[in-house]
Amino acid sequence: MTIATFLAVLLGVMALGTPIAFTLLICSVALMIQMNNFETQIIAQNLMEGANSYPLMAVPFFMLAGELMNAGGMSRRIVEVAQSIAGHVRGGLGYVAIIAATIVASISGSAVADSAAVAALLIPMMRSAGYNVPRSAGLIASAGIIAPIIPPSIAFVVFGVTTQLSITKLFMAGIVPGLLWASSLTFTWWLVARKEAPTDVLKFDAARLGRALRDGVWALVLPVVIIGGMKFGVFTPTEAAVVAVFYALAVSLFIYRSLSLKNLPELLLSSLKTSSTIMFLVACAMVSAWLITVADIPAQMIVLLRPFMESPTLLMFIIMILVLLIGTSLDLIPTVLILGPILVPVVKQAGIDPIYFGVLFIMNVSIGMLTPPVGTVLNVVAGVSKAGLGNVIKGVWPFLIAETVMLFLLVLFPSLVTVPMRWLS
């Protein structure tokens, strides 16, 4: 009955177009009324506790680091390095997009920001070189969703806070799956490029590669600093976010000199707007998470899924399919906030490593950023490329299928995640 009430109110209020944050609060009130435990002080306390989180402070800092990176020319230099490496092969700009998106993802952790930056730099080049623009936009959008998987991932921060799991372990566990996604896109683009990519390519230029590496070395060092610092316990994820901000600021101001102090207020305001939305969502989700625990909804879910718990692989398949369907209608952060506190206790009961589950869960909900009707990343790249949303949807399908297949391969072969995870953690 409790699950039915929660789902009925959630879906009903969402159908009215209510923002997700307020939808979560309304669901919380409905659960309190059903349990005869309505108390405004409980709502206020959990709202405060939800926002008053040290790990959650990483979100605004990583958002600001991404803004500084894009405005300071670091993204452009990463693209130049990637182009000097792979620009000489057939379909080279597609490989450049994958390499650049993967490197940029290891700096900011925001799929929308990374996709917009890479698309703005590469789509005009691909258009003038004669590439199929909708297909190119689909590739860039697909590469953009690597950002929530490779550290520093804002999605992992939110998931870790709401489920009380180690954010550092989630970060380290996401490295190999993120690279596997990039590999699946590379193979798919190779198949596509044989038919669609222009035949005229530039010759490899070692001198150009050397110049690009010298110019881009400061941008390329930042992922090493962030990941290495967390791996060896030099700093926490929150401290890593602060380091990223000061590093990006120093490089942009004093080395590349692509940023001036007068630009900082605008960048701060932009990152604060996005961060405040996420922080408020998390605060509201903590109210519903507390009530989900009190109402014992995870235990009820365990009872419903008990027939499948004898086979962890089958259970993971069922959960992944359900999450994949839900992800088409909800954006990434709301899906994490709603389903994370419910599903993590279920997988723990089934003997599944919650860190492993968290990585696959975030990969799954990231795919939702490429699927209509929500498709946040898809909409952003379609806008930047000016190719039309319908055309970009057609262009993204081969890459969307490749990433979905890789996700389910990781369900079948969990050691691809768990073995590197143990070493890196």
Summary of the structure (lengths in Angstrom):
residues: 425
radius of gyration: 21.5
end to end distance: 40.6
largest distance: 72.9
contacts: 1584
relative contact order: 0.15
helix: 81%
strand: 0%
